[in-house]
Amino acid sequence: MNKIEKYKNILLLGIGGIGMSALARFFNSQNKNVFGYDQHQTEITDELLSEGVDVFFDDDVSCIPHIFQKNNSENLIIYTSAISENNSLFSFFNAKDFVFKKRSVVLGLISEKFFTIAIAGTHGKTTTSALLTCLLKESNINLTSFVGGVSRNYKSNFICSNKSNDSNVLVVEADEFDKSFLELYPDIAVITSIDNDHLDTYENFEDIKSAFHQFSKQIKNGGSLILEENISDNFEDITHVNKYTYSSVAISDIYSKKIKRNGTFVNFNIELSSKAKKLLFEDKPLVNEFILPMPGLHNLSNTLAAITVCMILKIDITEIVKNLKYFKGINRRFDVHIDSIKNVYIDDYAHHPKEIMMTLLATKELFPKRKLTVVFQPHLYSRTKDFAQEFASSLKIAEELIITNIFPAREQPIVGVDSNLILDFCSNEKKQICNKSEVLDVLSENEIDVLVTLGAGDISTLVEPIKHMLN
C-alpha cells in the first residue's frame, strides 16, 4: 500500500487554491472523505461543493469537522504555504500530534505510485503540463494529471482516467516556489526555463539554479531530462539520465523549422538531431506539419517540450500531430475574450517581467498596428521590490498603461514598496495608478482598441465586467 493510501479522511487548509483544489479532487476520486477550509468563497470552492467536497469558510476551531477534532490514524491534514502560521486552524493542528503535511510533501508521496512526468521551470509549466496532458489523454494513455490552471479541454485542473486507481502515468507541475519540487523523484523531467524569481525563498539567482540542478539529480537512474536549449549548460554534469534539448529559435535535439504564423495558430515542422532520431525514432521516417492553436514562440517552445515527452513514450507521431490541433489552452493563459474590429480583449496570468514581455510581444504580433492598453496588477510586495525596473521595461510596449495596487497574497506590506515603484521607471506616454475597484471607470474614459489585463492576483474578477463594458 502506498503511504498515502492508508488515510481515509482528508482535510485541506487553503482548499480554494489551484494546487490544493486539484489535490482535493484527486482524493475525492479515490473515494476518500474530503473536507476543506478557505478564507473566501470562490468559483473553485463552489465547484468543489458541487462535487461532494465539504468546504467551510470560518477559521474558528469550533468549525473543524467533528472527525478531525481528535487525532485519528486515518486522518490527514494538508496545508499550503498560502495559509499563515497565525491562522487558528493551522495553529490547532500544528500544536497537536496530527498527521499534518505540506502540499508538496503529499504530492511527492502520491507520485511514488506512478510513472511520474514532472514539468518544472520558472515559466511555461502550466501550458506545457496542460498540453502534454491533452496529447497523452487523447492518445489513450491512462493518466492522472495535476495542472496549475484550468484546462479548457477538460474544464478542470485535475484530469484522470475514469478510474484513477488504474492510472499508471502521472503528469505534475514541479513548482520551484518554496523548493516544493525537491519532494519529487520523477521518471521524466522537463525544465522549461530558469529565471530570477521567488527571492523570498532563494538567496539569489545562483541559489535558484542550484535548486533546479538538485531537482535534475533526483530523476530516477536511466530516466530522461528534457531541457530548453538556452539553459542546458547548467546541466552538463547530469549523466545518470538521457538528456534532450529543444528550442523554437535555435538548433537543438528537437527544434522547430518552417514556422508560419496564421492568426492565433502556428504552423511548424520539427527537425531532430542524429542523437534524437536514433533514440526517439529508431530511424523511422518523421511525419511533419504540426499545427499549434496558440500564438507566440514561447508557446511553440512549450509545445516542443511536450512533443519530446510523447516521443520518449513512443507515442505515434501521427497521433501527436492529430491531437495537437485539438488543444484548447488554459484559462487565463492568453485568454482571448473579444476579437473584433472594434475591440480586442485578452486576459493573462503573467506576473513575472519575462512572462509579461512574452504575452505583450505575442499580442503585438497579432495586432501590430493597433493601440495597446495594458492593466497590470503586481503580485507580491517582494516581487515588486525585486523587479520594479524589469516590470517597467516589459510594460513599455503598451501605449497606455494602468497599474493597480499590489496584490499581497501571502505577504505583509514592505515599507516603501507600492505600485509607484514600478510606475516611476515606466517610460510609457500615458501611465497611471488606480485601485482595482477604479479600473472600470478609468477604462470607460478611454478609447479601448486592444486591451490586455495581466496578473496572478484577483484581477481576473474584472474579466466579466470588462467584457460587458466593451460589448
N, C-alpha and C positions, 0 to 999 in steps of 0.2 A: 504494500500500500504506500502510495506517495505520501510524504509527510503532511501535506495539506489536506488530504482526503479524509482524515480522521475527524475533522471539525464539521459539526452539523449546523451550528448556529453562528452566523457571521454578522458582525456589526461594523459598519464603516463610518468613521468620523470624517466628514467632508465629502459625502457621497455625491454631491452635485458636480464635482469636478469631472473633467473629461476622462481622466485616468481612473479615478475611483468609480465612476458610474460604469465604466467598462468592466472593472472587477466585479461590481455588484451583479452585472448581467451574466458574467461567467459563472459565479456561484449560484445564481438563480437557475441557470441552465443545467447545473449539477444537482438540482433539486435540494439545495440547502435552504435553511430558513434565513432569509436575508433581511437585515434591518439597516437603517442608516440615519445619520444626523447631518443636517446642513443648516447654515445660518439663514439662508434665503430660499424661498420657493421659486423655482425657475422652470423653464420648459423641460429641462432634463429631469428634475425631480418629479414633475407631473407625469412624465413618461414612465419613470421607474414605478411610481404608484400604480399606474395603469397596468404595469407588467407584474404586479403582485408583490413588489418590494415595500416593506413597511418603513416609511420615511417620517421623521419628526423634526421640528424646527426650533424647539425650546432647549436651551443648553442647561436647564435646571436638572440636577441629578435625579430628582423625583420622576422625570420624564423618561429615564432609561427603561427600556422594556424589561418586564419582570424577570425574564430568563437570564438577563445579564446583571441583575442586581447583586448576585452572588457568583463566586468563581465556580466554573464548571469545566471539566476537561474537554468537553465537546464545544466549548465557546472560543471564538477567535475574534479579537477586536483589532481592526486595521485603522491606521491613521495616515494622514498626508501632511507634508511639510506646510501646507496652507493653514493647518489648524494650529493656533497659538498654544504654547505650553501653559498659558494662563487660562485657557478655556476650562471651565469647570468640569466638563466631561473628560477632557484629556487628563486633568489632574486626578480625577476619581480613579480612572483605570490605571494610570501610571503609578499611583501611590500604593496600589494593592497588587496582589500576586496573580493578576490576569495574564493570559497569553495576549500580549499587546505588541503588534508588529507594524513596522512601517510598510507602506505600499510597495516600495521597491523590493523589500525582503520577500514579501508574499509573492510578487511576480517572479522572483528568482526561484522560489520553491515550486510554483506552478510549472515553470519551464523545464524542470527536471524530468518530467514525464513525457516530454515531447522532443521531436527533432526540431530544434529551435533556430529560427532565422531572425537575427536581431538587426534592426536598422538604426544606426547611430549617425550623429553629425549635428553641428550647430544649426544648420538649415537643411530643409528638404526631407526630414524624417517622415512627416505625416503624408506628404504627397507620395513618396516612394513606398511607404507601407500600404497605403490605400490602393495604389496602382498594382503593386505586387499581389495584394490580396485578391484583387479583381482578376488578374491574369491566372492565378493559381486556382481560384474557385471556379472560374469559367472553364478551366481545363480539367475539372472534376478531381482536383486534389482535395483530399479530406483534411480540412484545416480548421484551426482556431486562430482568430486574429484580434489583437488589441491595437486599435488605431487611435492616434491622438487627435482625431477630429471625426466628424460625421460623414461617412461615405455616402455619396449620393446614389451609388448603385444599390446599396443595401439599407440605406436610411438608418444607420447605426454606427456606433464606434466599436461595437463588438460583433464580430462575424464568425459564425461557426457552422459546421455541418449539422444536419438535422439532429444527430445525436453526438454532442461534442465529446462524450466519453470515448467515441470511436475515432476521434481525430488523432492523427499521428504527427502532424506538422503544426508548428506554432509560429506565427508572424507577430513580432512585438517591437514596439519602438524602444530603443535603448537611450534613455534620457540622461544627458550629461549633468543636468542640474542636480546639485547635492550629491554628485558622484553616484547617482542611482544605478547607472548601467554597470557598475562594478559588482552587482549582485548576479549578473548573468554570465553563463558559460555556454555560448551558442555553438552550433554546428557550422553555421554560415553567418558571417557578419558583413554588413555594408557600412562604410563610413563615407558620408556624402560631402562633408566639409568640416574644417576646424577653424573657428574664428574666436576672437576675444568676446567673451560674454560671461555672465554669471560670476562677476568678480566679487560678489558677496560670498561665493563658495570657494573660488580659486584665488590664489595669491596674485597670479599674473598669467600671461599667455603661456609661458613655459610650463606652468602647473597644469594648465588645460591640456596642452599637448601630452604631458606625462600621463594624465588620466586616460586619454584616448589610447595611448601606447599600452598601458596596463590592460585596458579592455581588449585590445587585439591579442595580447598574450593569453587571455582567458578563453580564446576559441579552442575548441577541442582539437587534439592532435589529428592531423590529416584533414581537417575542415577547410573552409575557404574564407578568404578575406578579400573583399571587393572594395577598391579604393578609387575615389576621384583622382585622376592623374596628377593634379596640381598639389596634392598632399602626400603622394606616395613616398617621397623621400624620407618622411618621418617614420617609415615602417620597414626600412631596408633590412634591419636585423631580425625581423619576424620571419623565421624559417620553418616553423613547425606546421605551416598550413600552405595550401595552394593560394597564390595571390594573383589577382587580376585587376587591371586598371581600366577605367572607362573615361570618356570625355566627349563633350559635344563640340569642343573647339580645338582639340589637339590630338595628334596621333597617339594611340594607346592600344591596349589589348582589344578593347571593344570601343569603336568610335563611330560617329555619325558622318555621313557624306551626302552630297546632293540634297542639302536642306532647302526646302521650298516652303515659304510661309503662305498660307491660304486662309486669310481672316484669322479666326481663332484656332485653326488647325495648323499642324506642322507635318509636312511630308518629308520623309528621310529614308536613306539607306544606311546600313551598317557595314563596317569593314572590320575584319578580325586579324590580329597578328598571327604569325605562324604558330606561336605557343597556344593561343586561344583556339585556333582551328583544330589543332591536334587534340587538345584536352576536352574541348567542348563539343566538337562535331565529328571527331574521328574521321576527318577528311570528307565528310558528306557535303554535297553542294548546299550553299546558303541561299535560302529564299529571302528576297528583299522587298522593298517598297512598303514601308511602315507608315501608318497614319496615326498621329497623336492628336486627340481632340482637345488640346490645351495650347496656349501660346507661350512663348518665352524659351530662351536657350537653357535657363535653369531647370525648367520642367522637362526639356528634352534630356538633360543630363540625368535627372532623377529616373527618367524612363529607361535610359541605358543601364542604370544600376539594376532596376527590376528585371529587365530582359536578361542580364547576365545571370541573375539568380535562377531564372527559368531555364536557361541553358545548362547550368550546373545540375539542375534537377532532371535534365534530359526531356524536357517538355518539347514536343514537336514545334518547330519554328513556325509552321503554318497556323498552328493553334495560337501562338503568340501574336502573329500578325492579325488574325481574325479577332481575337479578344481585346486587343488594344483599342480598336475602333469604338468599342462599347464602354470604355471608361468614362464616367460622368463627372469625375472630380470629387472634391471635398468641400463641405460647407465652409465658407469664409476663406477659401483659397482661390483668389481671383474669381470671385462670385460676380458674374455679370448679371445685374438685376434689370437694367434697362439698356437697350441698344437701339437707338433710333436716330433719325436725322436731327431731331430737336435736342435730345438729351442722351447721354450715356452715364450709367451709374454702376460703379464697381466697388465691392467691399472686400477687404483682405485682412488677414490676421497678422500681417507683417508688423514686427515690433522691434527688430534689430536693424541698424543702418543698412547692412548689406541686403537684407530681405526687402526693405523699403525701396532701395535702389533698383533691385531686380523687378519688383512689381511695377514701379513707375516707368522703367525703361520698356517693359512689355506693353504698358498702356500707350506710351508714346509711339511705339512701333505700330500698334493697331490704329491709332488715331493721330497721325503725325502733324496735321495742320489745324488741330482743334485746341481750344483753350482748356488747360488742365487746372482744376481746383482740387486741392487736397485738404482733407480734415484728418489730423493726426492726433491720437490720444497716446501720450507717452505712458509706458508701462514700467513701473517701479522707480522710486527715487534714486536708488543706487545705479540703475542702468542710465538714467538721465544724467546723473553726475559724471559717470564714466565716459559717456559717448555723446555729449552735447554737440561738440563740433562735427562729429561724424553724422549725427542726425541732420544737422543743418546742411551739410554737403549733399546728403542723399535727397533731401526735400527741395533743393534749389531747382529741380526740374519743373516744379509747379509754378504756373503763372500767378496763382493766388493760393495762399497758404493760411489755414486756420489751425491753430494748435489749442487743444483743450487742456484743462488742468490734468495733472498726473494721476493715473490710476494706481493706488498704492499697493493693491493686492495684499501680500503678507507683511508688508513693511510699515514701519513708523516713519513719519516725516524726518528729513535730514535738514538741518538748519542751512539756509541759503540755497536750497535746491528747489526750484519750481520750473514751470514751463518757460519762463523768461530766459532761463539759462540757455535753452535751445534757440529761442527767437532772437536773442542778441547776436548770435552767429549767423543767422539766416540773411541771405542777400536777395531774397525774393522781392519783387517790386511791390507787391501787395501782401502784407502779412499781419496777423493779429492773433491775440489770445482771447478765448472766451470760456465760460463754463460749459460743460456738456449740455446743460439744460438750455443754453442760449444758442446752440448750433443751428437749429431750425430757423430761428429768427434771423440770424446772420446770413444763412444761405438764401432765405426768401428775399433779402435785399440786394442780392447779386444775380447777375445773369449767368446761369449754370449751363455749360456746354458739356464737358466731360468732368465728372465728379468721382473722386476716389476717397473712401474712408478707410483709415488704417489704424490698427492697434489690437492688442491682446486682452484689453480690459473689458469694460461693459459698453463700448461704443457700438457694439452690434445691436443694442436695443434701439438704436436710431434708424436701423435699416428700413423697417416697415414705414415709420413716419416720413422718412426721406423719399421713399418710393411713392407714397401717397401724395406728397407735396409736388414732386416732379411730374407725376401723371396728371 
